[in-house]
Amino acid sequence: MRAVPILPVRDVERALAFYASLGFDVRTYDGESDGGGYGFAMRDGAELHLGWDAEPHRASAYLHVADADALAAEWRAAGAEVHGPQDTPWGRHEGALVDPDDNVLRFGSPM
């Protein structure tokens, strides 16, 4: 079993461009969709779905990564605002990024 988060977005093409700038492989869903479209963002085994929503609400996803510091540096170099990473009481080194639609990507690696 695996789970894939679906993040609500106001503009699928803009969201795909943002995730592409973070190093995700992106593609638009070519089939029928409700309203403004649907897309996919994949990277290093992680998969996010991006679905148009007329009134999006904040959603979040957690990415388990090998090196949270390296990912944070890469995303900062791409122009993204990244918070952390920092060590947590639960033994993870975690950071967070908020996308243009206010969705939160938390990411962490072992301490």
C-alpha positions in Angstrom: 0.0 0.0 0.0 1.1 3.6 -0.6 -0.5 7.0 -0.2 -0.3 10.0 -2.5 -1.3 13.4 -1.2 -3.6 15.6 -3.4 -2.8 19.2 -2.9 -5.4 21.8 -3.9 -4.2 24.6 -6.2 -5.8 27.6 -7.8 -3.7 27.3 -11.0 -2.4 23.9 -12.0 0.1 25.1 -14.6 1.6 27.6 -12.1 1.8 24.9 -9.5 3.5 22.5 -11.9 6.0 25.2 -12.8 6.8 25.8 -9.1 7.3 22.1 -8.4 9.5 21.8 -11.5 11.7 24.6 -10.2 12.2 22.5 -7.1 13.5 19.5 -9.1 10.3 17.6 -9.5 9.4 15.9 -12.8 5.9 17.2 -13.6 3.2 16.4 -16.1 -0.4 17.5 -16.7 -3.2 14.9 -16.6 -4.5 14.7 -20.2 -7.9 13.1 -19.4 -11.2 14.7 -18.2 -10.9 16.7 -15.0 -13.2 18.8 -12.9 -12.7 22.5 -13.6 -9.2 23.7 -14.0 -7.1 20.6 -14.4 -4.9 18.1 -12.6 -1.2 17.4 -12.6 1.5 15.2 -11.1 4.9 16.0 -9.5 7.4 13.2 -8.8 10.8 13.2 -7.3 13.0 10.6 -5.7 10.1 8.2 -5.2 7.8 10.9 -3.8 4.6 11.7 -5.7 2.3 14.6 -5.3 -1.0 15.2 -7.1 -2.0 18.8 -7.8 -5.7 19.3 -8.3 -7.5 22.5 -9.2 -9.9 23.8 -6.6 -12.0 26.9 -6.9 -11.7 27.5 -3.1 -8.5 25.8 -2.1 -7.7 25.1 1.5 -4.3 24.4 3.0 -3.1 20.8 2.8 0.2 19.3 3.7 2.5 16.4 3.0 5.6 15.0 4.7 8.6 13.9 2.6 11.1 11.5 4.1 14.5 12.5 2.7 18.1 11.4 3.0 19.5 14.8 3.8 17.2 17.6 4.9 20.0 20.2 4.9 20.9 19.5 1.3 17.3 19.6 0.1 16.7 22.9 1.9 19.8 24.4 0.3 18.7 23.2 -3.1 15.2 24.7 -2.7 16.6 28.0 -1.4 18.9 28.2 -4.4 15.8 27.8 -6.6 14.2 30.8 -4.8 11.8 29.0 -2.5 11.3 30.1 1.1 12.3 27.3 3.3 12.0 27.2 7.1 14.6 25.2 9.0 15.7 22.5 9.0 16.2 21.9 12.7 16.5 19.0 15.1 13.3 17.8 16.7 12.6 16.1 20.1 11.3 13.1 18.1 14.7 12.4 16.4 14.2 14.0 13.0 16.0 16.9 11.3 13.0 18.8 9.8 12.2 21.7 7.6 9.2 23.1 5.8 8.3 24.9 2.6 5.0 26.6 1.8 4.0 26.6 -1.9 2.2 29.4 -3.7 -1.2 27.9 -2.8 -0.3 27.8 1.0 0.2 24.0 0.9 2.9 22.9 3.4 5.6 20.4 2.4 7.4 19.3 5.6 10.5 17.2 5.0 12.9 15.5 7.3 15.8 13.1 7.6 17.2 11.2 10.6 19.3 13.1 13.0 
